[in-house]
């Protein structure tokens, strides 16, 4: 349709096509079709959609501004039915009109992309006061799992997960808190009790609280020994 190869004839109430349709690579997989459609968009719009897909399918304007994204490109996505304003949201935010659009907006190398996105947002973050702080930590942790982290970023990522764990505990989200604490612990160096005593102590206290709240009493007690 976009290429004017297929069109709907209102007078005869049927679909018509040109001979060019026989030269098209037609896929039964809707994702391939949608990605082909996305390829027709300009690079800035594609990047904006990829960021939105990484942020669980919605893009708050506040986050787009922090990332220096061309906000006006959202109108391009709206005009072709890919995005819409989030209904009932207190803040200006936009979402995909269908999950398949979100999947199509993702690309190869998403793990590294989300990690770099999280680190960029962290540079503009106010820490635990940041309403998107836990989401930022989630983006970073996607890149941490199964990948080598630069030594220069390691201590910072440990600190971020400790703070995220504390914030999740404050929100009574103990399942999420446990995930952050375990990630932080997995990144600690072998000599952490001597080289990072204060953050190690804080982490183990939070880890114990999270384990206890999740019903893992024995593990919670052993964590403090």
RANORVEN-V234471 format. One record per residue. D_FIRST is the distance of its C-alpha to the first C-alpha in Angstrom with 2 decimals. Layout:
# RANORVEN-V234471
d_first=D_FIRST
d_first=D_FIRST
This chain:
# RANORVEN-V234471
d_first=0.00
d_first=3.81
d_first=5.37
d_first=5.00
d_first=5.90
d_first=4.80
d_first=5.95
d_first=8.88
d_first=12.19
d_first=14.62
d_first=17.64
d_first=17.60
d_first=15.87
d_first=13.74
d_first=10.38
d_first=10.37
d_first=9.23
d_first=10.91
d_first=13.63
d_first=11.90
d_first=10.43
d_first=14.12
d_first=14.55
d_first=12.14
d_first=14.07
d_first=12.75
d_first=14.69
d_first=16.08
d_first=16.93
d_first=14.67
d_first=16.42
d_first=15.38
d_first=11.67
d_first=12.42
d_first=14.73
d_first=12.32
d_first=10.30
d_first=13.84
d_first=14.76
d_first=12.70
d_first=15.04
d_first=18.49
d_first=21.41
d_first=23.15
d_first=20.36
d_first=20.00
d_first=23.78
d_first=23.97
d_first=21.63
d_first=23.74
d_first=26.86
d_first=25.65
d_first=24.92
d_first=28.46
d_first=29.93
d_first=29.16
d_first=25.77
d_first=27.09
d_first=27.99
d_first=30.97
d_first=31.20
d_first=34.76
d_first=33.67
d_first=30.95
d_first=33.72
d_first=36.09
d_first=33.65
d_first=33.02
d_first=29.27
d_first=27.38
d_first=27.08
d_first=25.04
d_first=22.11
d_first=21.91
d_first=20.43
d_first=17.41
d_first=16.94
d_first=17.67
d_first=15.28
d_first=12.18
d_first=14.10
d_first=15.62
d_first=19.16
d_first=21.48
d_first=25.17
d_first=27.50
d_first=29.05
d_first=32.83
d_first=33.34
d_first=36.45
d_first=34.91
d_first=31.70
d_first=29.32
d_first=25.61
d_first=24.06
d_first=20.87
d_first=19.29
d_first=19.28
d_first=21.40
d_first=18.59
d_first=17.35
d_first=21.00
d_first=21.30
d_first=18.30
d_first=19.88
d_first=23.06
d_first=23.86
d_first=26.75
d_first=30.08
d_first=29.58
d_first=33.32
d_first=34.41
d_first=31.75
d_first=32.93
d_first=36.51
d_first=36.10
d_first=34.25
d_first=37.13
d_first=39.77
d_first=38.23
d_first=38.22
d_first=41.75
d_first=42.89
d_first=42.08
d_first=43.36
d_first=46.49
d_first=47.22
d_first=47.81
d_first=47.36
d_first=43.73
d_first=41.63
d_first=39.12
d_first=41.93
d_first=41.40
d_first=37.66
d_first=38.61
d_first=41.09
d_first=38.55
d_first=36.24
d_first=39.25
d_first=40.49
d_first=37.27
d_first=38.05
d_first=41.74
d_first=41.51
d_first=41.87
d_first=41.82
d_first=44.65
d_first=45.15
d_first=46.69
d_first=50.35
d_first=50.04
d_first=47.48
d_first=49.30
d_first=51.83
d_first=49.27
d_first=46.98
d_first=50.02
d_first=50.99
d_first=47.49
d_first=47.51
d_first=51.04
d_first=50.05
d_first=46.93
d_first=49.18
d_first=51.62
d_first=48.95
d_first=47.50
d_first=51.08
d_first=51.55
d_first=48.46
d_first=49.97
d_first=46.97
d_first=49.22
d_first=46.68
d_first=44.66
d_first=47.96
d_first=49.10
d_first=46.03
d_first=46.70
d_first=50.38
d_first=49.87
d_first=47.49
d_first=50.08
d_first=52.87
d_first=51.06
d_first=50.87
d_first=54.53
d_first=56.76
d_first=59.65
d_first=62.18
d_first=60.35
d_first=63.49
d_first=65.29
d_first=62.52
d_first=60.44
d_first=62.91
d_first=61.77
d_first=58.03
d_first=58.96
d_first=61.22
d_first=58.67
d_first=56.02
d_first=58.34
d_first=59.35
d_first=55.72
d_first=54.98
d_first=57.98
d_first=56.92
d_first=53.42
d_first=54.81
d_first=57.35
d_first=54.78
d_first=52.70
d_first=55.77
d_first=56.58
d_first=60.15
d_first=61.78
d_first=59.24
d_first=59.60
d_first=63.36
d_first=63.25
d_first=60.95
d_first=63.81
d_first=66.51
